[in-house]
Amino acid sequence: MSGPTGDLRITVDAAGLQRRIDELALISEAPAPVVTRVLFSEADQRGREYVRGAARDAGLALREDAVGNIFARWEGSEPGLPAVGSGSHTDAIPNAGRYDGVVGVLGAFEALAALRRAGFRPRRSLEVVMFTAEEPTRFGLGCLGSRLMAGTLPAARASALRDREGRSLDELRSAAGCTGSLESVRLAPGAYHSFIELHIEQGPVLEHKGIPIGIVERIAGPSSYRVTLHGEGGHAGAMLMPARHDALAAGAQIALAVERAASTSGSPDTVGTVGVFRVEPGAVNSVPFGAYLEIDLRDTRLDTRRRAYSRIRRAAAAACRRRGVRMEFEEINADPPAEGDPKTIESAERACARLGLASLRMVSRAYHDSLFMARVCPTTMVFIPCRNGWSHRPEEYASPAHIASGAEVLAHTMASLAA
Ligand SMILES: [Zn+2]
């Protein structure tokens, strides 16, 4: 293979990488095999310290920003050029496993260490990012670090975030030792030449097809909404049917409208879910006077997601009008989908070909920090198989061989982009 990195002999230390993944898994709020590391918890803090140590062991220079994003850099021979980036997260939802996010941080450290052992000299700097709070556990909003870096979350809105105990992001980050203004987290234009995130697939496709590497060409855009319904309560026996303004019945129609709108949007990638549905007062002999729903609506296309959304709004308004129920419909969050960068995707595919690994172009149905990095630089993701597609549970598993292959693909791709 010709080209600037064609004769590189890269050997990833699969056993060493696995050992690190296992060591980080022991840093958890819950006993093994459960991994729980919620943003700025004591376990998250110790996890961050572990990440710093692993970066130093890989010979990387550390920097941190005001929200706790950790940057580990290998300076290139032309340090003024935009860097080639990689990275992911190490926070974990309650009752999670050891691979989600972690493979993309520790795997990137090992990719850079392997490049160094192979005698590679980067022209562009190579940088690994550990993003703060990819998971929405504490503040109800995921990808805090990457949103602030990309400038899609205004600093004032981030400062106003409160957790369930009423503590603000500013309070928690300063207790964790993060200093500086949230405005300063935003990346300078041209900070990155390109970005590649290594991650477990969190779905069953690669395992079913027996393909070791997925290369992401599109990331679905998530949106979520809260619906509060105000009906009229009453005695389930005494209140006759024509007199009713049943909040649950209106909510049930909305839930079915979500399902219908997602199924008939015109895109097979539209998915709509009502995952929260609470009823007041919640007594068998009482007509529900209140209902609260949360809707999750995602798509790889914005036009079909918008169409589904309009249909849900119209159906909800009609159901509430007919039943005499008052509705508040609020957007919690709506992010557009992201496209993978064709040239970065081709670099990853060439790396797979060089390594003799089959690859498959894929859609990421879960969102990742890459959804926001794609707003500021050419981006793609490298997926590896995980057993049964399981993720966000302690049984999450990816084989050491697949993890090592992912790190090799990452090393070759970053090397060719940085040469
Ligand atoms: Zn993740």
Boltz pocket constraint, residues with backbone or C-beta under 6 A from the ligand:
constraints:
  - pocket:
      binder: B
      contacts: [[A, 89], [A, 100], [A, 101], [A, 134], [A, 199], [A, 367], [A, 368]]
      max_distance: 6.0
